């Protein structure tokens, strides 16, 4: 079974992957279906990793884990309801704070 540290590292890896393919901005994201699929895939990874975090880690964090897992559920099961504007807003506004919180949690967990 994967522990919280491994799941938090999965989240950091997914954030890095999203950033690699969205650095050209929103217009590039909107115009490139492969980039959209790439981003959605890695957002699902973030949600799946978040879904497996221990209740103790979730309780000591200010991250919106429930919303993150909820987004994963929509991306997996309600793919016809995906809003690209919302997805881009997550990329632009939510990944930075999530990354900071994950780094804080990793520091707390130690090596």
C-alpha positions in Angstrom: 0.0 0.0 0.0 1.3 3.5 -0.9 1.8 5.8 2.0 1.0 9.5 2.3 4.6 10.5 1.3 4.3 8.6 -2.0 0.9 10.0 -2.7 2.1 13.6 -2.0 5.1 13.0 -4.3 2.6 11.8 -7.0 0.8 15.1 -6.6 4.0 17.1 -7.0 4.9 15.1 -10.1 1.5 15.7 -11.7 1.7 19.4 -11.0 5.1 19.5 -12.7 3.8 17.6 -15.7 0.8 20.0 -16.0 3.1 23.0 -15.8 5.5 21.6 -18.5 2.6 21.5 -21.0 0.7 24.7 -20.1 3.5 27.2 -20.0 2.4 28.6 -23.3 -0.8 29.8 -21.7 -4.5 29.4 -22.1 -4.7 30.0 -25.9 -2.4 27.1 -26.4 -4.3 24.9 -24.0 -7.6 25.8 -25.7 -6.2 25.1 -29.2 -4.5 21.8 -28.4 -6.6 18.7 -27.7 -3.6 16.7 -26.6 -2.6 19.3 -24.0 -6.2 19.3 -22.7 -6.1 15.5 -22.4 -2.6 15.7 -20.7 -3.9 18.2 -18.2 -7.1 16.2 -17.4 -5.0 13.0 -17.0 -2.7 14.6 -14.5 -5.6 16.3 -12.6 -7.1 12.8 -12.3 -3.8 11.6 -10.8 -3.9 14.4 -8.3 -7.4 13.5 -7.3 -6.7 9.8 -7.1 -3.6 10.5 -4.9 -5.6 12.9 -2.7 -8.4 10.3 -2.4 -5.9 7.9 -0.8 -4.4 10.2 1.8 -4.8 9.2 5.4 -7.5 11.0 7.5 -4.7 12.3 9.7 -2.9 14.0 6.9 -6.1 15.5 5.5 -7.1 16.8 9.0 -3.8 18.6 9.4 -4.0 20.3 6.0 -5.8 23.4 4.7 -5.9 22.0 1.2 -9.4 21.5 -0.3 -9.0 17.7 -0.5 -12.7 17.1 -0.8 -13.0 19.4 -3.8 -9.9 17.9 -5.4 -11.4 14.4 -5.1 -14.7 15.7 -6.3 -13.1 17.1 -9.4 -11.4 13.7 -10.0 -14.9 12.1 -9.8 -16.2 14.5 -12.4 -13.2 14.0 -14.7 -13.6 10.2 -14.5 -17.3 9.7 -14.4 -18.9 12.8 -15.8 -16.5 13.6 -18.6 -19.3 15.1 -20.7 -19.7 17.9 -18.1 -16.0 19.0 -18.1 -15.7 22.8 -18.3 -12.4 23.8 -19.9 -12.6 27.2 -18.4 -12.9 25.7 -14.9 -10.0 23.3 -15.7 -7.8 26.3 -16.8 -8.7 28.2 -13.7 -7.5 25.3 -11.6 -4.3 25.2 -13.5 -3.7 28.9 -13.2 -5.0 29.6 -9.7 -5.1 26.4 -7.6 -2.0 24.4 -8.5 0.4 26.9 -6.9 -1.3 26.9 -3.5 -1.7 23.1 -3.6 2.0 22.6 -4.4 2.9 24.8 -1.4 0.7 22.8 0.9 2.0 19.5 -0.4 5.6 20.7 0.2 4.6 21.7 3.7 3.1 18.3 4.4 6.1 16.5 3.1 8.4 18.6 5.3 6.2 17.7 8.3 6.3 14.0 7.4 10.1 14.2 7.1 12.3 12.0 4.9 
